[in-house]
Amino acid sequence: MEQLQQKAIARVFADRLARIGKDIPAWVDLFVEDAIVEFPDASALGSPEGWEGKAAIYNYIKDVPAQMQNLIFTKVRKYPTSNPNVLFAEVQCRCTVLADTTKSECTQLTKLVLKDSNGWRKRCA
């Protein structure tokens, strides 16, 4: 049973990753109402470190496809844990920031906590 749950959370992560740059409303709909998305380093850029609730998450992320062209995720590594509802993942992100056509590349570490079959909490570092 635990192995099935680990496979399920890996599929949940892959599904969410596939939608982030293409269909923001559908991506946000995959969250539970009280979901939390955290970006602890965002304060260095003058942004909040996190958003709680689907509306706040949507308002933050809705313009990503318009601001970041050719958003691509590569080198996806998933790390199951002893808790079948928790997955750590490492993802290489690349895009072009349209404001100044800067090429951006970073590695994002994510902790995904599956609250139920429809919702999750995400923490990025």
VEXFILUM-868784 format. One line per field, with one value per residue: x, z negated, y negated of N, C-alpha, C in turn; residue in three letters. Coordinates in Angstrom, 2 decimals. Layout:
% residues N
n_px: (X,...)
n_pz: (Z,...)
n_py: (Y,...)
ca_px: (X,...)
ca_pz: (Z,...)
ca_py: (Y,...)
c_px: (X,...)
c_pz: (Z,...)
c_py: (Y,...)
code: (ALA,...)
END
This chain:
% residues 125
n_px: (0.82,1.92,3.90,2.33,1.11,3.37,4.02,1.73,1.93,4.18,3.17,1.25,2.93,4.28,2.11,1.28,3.59,3.63,1.56,2.12,3.38,1.61,-1.21,-2.47,-4.92,-5.94,-3.82,-3.86,-6.38,-5.85,-5.05,-5.84,-8.28,-7.08,-4.41,-0.83,1.79,5.17,8.01,10.86,13.10,12.12,11.76,14.14,13.92,12.02,9.45,6.63,7.17,5.48,2.22,-1.11,-3.92,-6.12,-6.93,-5.03,-2.69,-3.24,-3.43,-0.79,0.66,-0.53,0.42,2.74,3.10,2.97,5.10,7.34,8.80,8.86,9.08,10.66,11.07,13.58,15.72,14.43,14.21,13.03,12.43,11.40,9.99,9.94,7.42,4.55,3.02,4.61,6.90,10.08,11.55,13.75,14.34,15.34,14.99,14.26,13.99,12.96,13.03,10.70,10.64,13.19,14.42,16.18,17.93,17.09,18.06,17.68,17.89,15.37,14.22,11.79,9.31,6.72,3.62,1.09,-2.14,-4.66,-6.22,-6.62,-5.26,-2.47,0.54,3.14,6.57,9.24,12.72)
n_pz: (0.00,-0.84,1.10,3.36,2.68,2.68,5.40,6.33,5.27,6.64,9.23,8.90,8.45,10.95,12.65,11.75,12.28,15.05,15.69,14.73,16.33,18.38,17.93,15.71,14.15,14.07,12.78,10.25,9.42,8.65,6.06,2.53,0.69,-1.51,-0.86,-0.82,0.58,0.55,0.87,-0.35,0.21,1.52,0.31,0.56,3.04,2.76,2.56,1.01,-1.21,-1.02,-0.18,-1.10,-0.59,2.19,3.76,3.17,4.01,6.73,7.53,7.20,8.97,11.47,13.64,14.51,16.95,18.87,18.19,18.21,20.72,22.59,20.44,18.97,17.50,16.40,15.73,13.58,10.41,8.12,4.71,2.66,-0.63,-4.03,-4.81,-3.10,-2.07,-1.56,0.55,1.79,4.23,6.90,9.32,12.44,13.70,16.53,18.41,20.35,19.25,19.91,19.46,19.69,21.46,20.37,19.94,17.79,15.32,12.94,10.04,8.43,5.33,3.95,1.55,1.34,-0.04,-0.32,-1.01,-0.74,1.74,3.58,2.95,2.00,0.42,0.95,0.77,1.66,2.26)
n_py: (1.20,-1.26,-1.67,-2.02,-4.45,-6.11,-6.04,-7.27,-9.90,-10.74,-10.79,-12.79,-14.99,-15.13,-15.67,-18.20,-19.67,-19.58,-21.32,-23.91,-25.95,-26.24,-26.12,-27.87,-28.34,-25.67,-24.43,-25.67,-24.83,-22.27,-22.36,-22.08,-24.00,-25.35,-25.40,-25.86,-27.68,-28.06,-30.12,-30.46,-32.10,-34.28,-36.77,-38.12,-39.14,-41.00,-40.02,-38.35,-35.55,-33.46,-32.09,-31.68,-29.70,-29.13,-31.36,-33.39,-32.13,-31.80,-34.53,-35.32,-33.64,-33.76,-35.32,-34.19,-32.59,-34.65,-36.25,-34.66,-33.16,-30.14,-28.28,-25.66,-22.49,-20.42,-17.60,-16.27,-15.03,-12.74,-12.15,-9.84,-9.51,-8.19,-8.71,-8.20,-10.26,-12.38,-13.97,-14.74,-16.78,-17.60,-19.99,-21.23,-24.41,-26.38,-29.39,-32.28,-35.49,-37.83,-40.60,-41.67,-40.04,-38.21,-35.21,-32.66,-30.37,-27.88,-25.77,-24.11,-23.12,-21.09,-20.44,-18.36,-17.91,-15.75,-16.32,-15.22,-13.19,-15.19,-17.49,-19.60,-20.75,-22.98,-23.58,-25.51,-25.85)
ca_px: (0.00,2.79,4.56,1.31,0.96,4.56,3.85,0.66,2.42,5.09,2.30,0.67,3.96,4.50,0.93,1.33,4.72,3.24,0.57,2.51,3.67,0.65,-2.61,-2.43,-6.17,-6.03,-2.79,-4.35,-7.52,-5.37,-4.77,-6.94,-8.60,-6.15,-3.05,0.23,2.97,6.21,9.28,11.59,14.07,11.44,11.88,15.33,13.49,10.95,8.16,6.33,7.77,4.49,0.83,-2.00,-5.24,-6.10,-7.03,-3.74,-1.73,-3.57,-3.06,0.66,1.25,-1.30,1.14,3.99,3.29,3.19,6.39,8.43,8.60,9.56,9.36,10.96,11.58,14.38,16.47,13.51,14.58,12.05,12.99,10.36,10.35,9.27,6.01,4.09,2.35,5.62,7.88,11.02,11.92,14.72,13.98,16.07,14.03,14.84,13.02,13.39,12.23,10.35,10.85,14.49,14.88,17.24,17.80,17.16,18.18,17.86,17.47,14.35,13.97,10.40,8.73,5.30,2.88,-0.24,-3.09,-5.60,-5.97,-6.80,-4.60,-1.08,1.26,4.41,7.61,10.37,13.93)
ca_pz: (0.00,-0.94,2.39,4.24,2.30,3.16,6.84,6.53,5.01,7.75,10.36,8.56,8.69,12.39,13.22,11.40,12.99,16.46,15.87,14.18,17.34,19.47,17.55,14.30,13.43,13.83,11.79,8.94,9.06,8.07,4.65,1.57,0.41,-2.46,-0.42,-1.07,1.44,-0.11,1.53,-1.44,0.68,2.26,-0.36,1.10,4.28,2.42,2.61,-0.19,-1.22,-0.81,0.06,-1.66,0.02,3.65,4.38,3.03,4.87,8.12,7.77,7.31,10.04,12.72,14.73,14.82,18.38,19.64,17.81,18.41,21.97,22.74,19.13,19.15,16.33,16.78,14.65,12.46,9.52,7.05,3.56,1.73,-2.05,-4.78,-4.86,-1.71,-1.66,-1.41,1.61,2.09,5.64,7.38,10.71,13.13,14.38,17.49,19.10,20.73,18.56,21.00,19.15,20.20,22.28,19.66,19.81,16.38,15.04,11.52,9.51,7.42,4.45,3.56,0.63,1.66,-1.05,0.18,-2.12,-0.37,3.14,4.43,2.51,1.62,-0.09,1.65,0.24,2.58,1.76)
ca_py: (0.00,-2.42,-1.85,-2.59,-5.86,-6.82,-6.20,-8.23,-11.26,-11.05,-11.15,-14.09,-15.99,-15.23,-16.32,-19.62,-20.25,-19.72,-22.39,-25.21,-26.96,-26.19,-26.31,-28.27,-28.02,-24.23,-24.12,-26.11,-23.99,-21.02,-22.58,-22.15,-25.40,-25.95,-25.08,-26.84,-27.64,-28.85,-30.37,-31.12,-33.09,-35.34,-38.07,-38.79,-39.80,-41.93,-39.34,-37.57,-34.22,-32.43,-32.45,-30.67,-29.67,-29.07,-32.70,-34.08,-31.43,-32.17,-35.94,-35.42,-32.84,-33.86,-35.99,-33.50,-32.27,-35.87,-36.84,-33.71,-32.44,-28.86,-27.68,-24.24,-21.79,-19.26,-16.95,-16.05,-13.93,-12.58,-11.45,-9.40,-9.52,-7.13,-9.10,-8.08,-11.49,-13.44,-13.75,-15.80,-16.74,-18.57,-20.27,-22.31,-25.29,-27.33,-30.22,-33.61,-36.51,-38.73,-42.02,-42.10,-38.90,-37.49,-33.76,-32.31,-28.95,-27.63,-24.48,-24.29,-21.99,-21.16,-19.46,-18.23,-17.17,-15.43,-16.40,-14.17,-12.86,-16.35,-18.71,-19.52,-21.92,-23.01,-24.47,-25.56,-26.49)
c_px: (0.87,3.48,3.58,1.11,2.16,4.50,2.78,1.15,3.41,4.29,1.67,1.69,4.18,3.34,0.96,2.45,4.37,2.32,1.07,2.77,2.63,-0.77,-2.70,-3.75,-6.30,-5.00,-3.29,-5.54,-7.09,-5.00,-6.02,-7.13,-7.57,-4.69,-2.09,1.33,3.98,7.45,10.13,12.56,13.42,11.59,13.11,15.01,12.36,9.55,7.90,6.96,6.75,3.10,-0.02,-3.38,-5.16,-6.14,-5.70,-2.68,-1.98,-3.13,-1.56,1.17,0.60,-0.53,2.43,4.12,3.54,4.55,7.58,8.13,9.42,9.99,9.49,11.52,12.33,15.04,15.62,13.96,13.59,12.65,11.86,10.89,9.67,7.80,5.48,3.35,3.32,6.61,8.78,11.38,12.91,14.46,14.85,15.04,14.79,13.72,13.70,12.46,11.97,10.63,12.17,15.17,16.07,16.93,18.01,17.24,18.42,17.47,16.50,14.20,12.57,10.07,7.23,4.64,1.47,-1.19,-4.19,-5.38,-6.07,-5.96,-3.19,-0.58,2.64,5.35,8.80,11.54,14.90)
c_pz: (0.00,0.39,3.41,3.96,2.78,4.67,7.13,6.31,6.10,8.98,10.14,8.86,10.19,13.07,12.95,12.16,14.46,16.69,15.52,15.24,18.41,19.09,16.05,13.58,13.12,12.78,10.39,8.50,8.44,6.60,3.80,1.23,-0.50,-2.13,-0.73,-0.04,0.81,0.79,0.53,-0.99,1.37,1.61,0.13,2.39,4.03,2.50,1.29,-0.08,-0.99,-0.62,-0.46,-1.05,1.53,4.30,4.31,3.92,6.33,8.42,7.90,8.63,11.41,13.89,15.13,16.31,19.24,19.36,18.13,19.64,21.98,21.40,19.29,17.85,16.81,15.54,13.40,11.68,8.37,5.96,2.61,0.30,-2.75,-4.99,-3.43,-1.20,-1.46,-0.32,1.70,3.56,5.94,8.88,11.24,13.91,15.32,18.13,19.59,20.04,19.58,20.72,19.70,21.06,21.67,19.67,18.34,16.25,13.55,11.19,8.38,6.64,3.90,2.56,0.92,0.59,-0.53,-1.00,-1.95,1.11,4.06,4.05,2.04,1.08,0.53,0.97,1.18,1.94,2.89)
c_py: (-1.27,-2.71,-2.44,-4.07,-6.67,-7.03,-7.25,-9.66,-11.67,-11.45,-12.52,-15.19,-16.20,-15.95,-17.81,-20.32,-20.49,-20.90,-23.79,-26.27,-27.08,-26.56,-26.61,-27.99,-26.53,-23.80,-24.48,-25.26,-22.67,-21.14,-22.40,-23.63,-26.07,-25.63,-26.22,-26.60,-28.57,-28.94,-31.14,-32.20,-34.28,-36.72,-38.83,-39.53,-40.79,-41.34,-38.64,-36.18,-33.13,-32.99,-31.32,-30.81,-29.77,-30.45,-33.44,-33.44,-31.81,-33.61,-36.12,-34.80,-33.07,-34.45,-35.30,-33.17,-33.52,-36.50,-35.95,-32.86,-31.16,-28.26,-26.17,-23.68,-20.55,-18.68,-16.78,-14.82,-13.90,-11.71,-11.07,-9.43,-8.35,-7.44,-9.08,-9.32,-12.64,-13.02,-14.97,-15.66,-17.86,-18.74,-21.40,-23.10,-26.22,-28.12,-31.50,-34.59,-37.62,-40.20,-42.52,-41.03,-38.17,-36.00,-33.42,-30.80,-28.78,-26.21,-24.75,-22.99,-22.14,-20.06,-19.47,-17.37,-16.98,-15.39,-15.36,-13.93,-14.08,-17.55,-18.51,-20.83,-21.87,-23.98,-24.38,-26.28,-26.69)
code: (MET,GLU,GLN,LEU,GLN,GLN,LYS,ALA,ILE,ALA,ARG,VAL,PHE,ALA,ASP,ARG,LEU,ALA,ARG,ILE,GLY,LYS,ASP,ILE,PRO,ALA,TRP,VAL,ASP,LEU,PHE,VAL,GLU,ASP,ALA,ILE,VAL,GLU,PHE,PRO,ASP,ALA,SER,ALA,LEU,GLY,SER,PRO,GLU,GLY,TRP,GLU,GLY,LYS,ALA,ALA,ILE,TYR,ASN,TYR,ILE,LYS,ASP,VAL,PRO,ALA,GLN,MET,GLN,ASN,LEU,ILE,PHE,THR,LYS,VAL,ARG,LYS,TYR,PRO,THR,SER,ASN,PRO,ASN,VAL,LEU,PHE,ALA,GLU,VAL,GLN,CYS,ARG,CYS,THR,VAL,LEU,ALA,ASP,THR,THR,LYS,SER,GLU,CYS,THR,GLN,LEU,THR,LYS,LEU,VAL,LEU,LYS,ASP,SER,ASN,GLY,TRP,ARG,LYS,ARG,CYS,ALA)
END
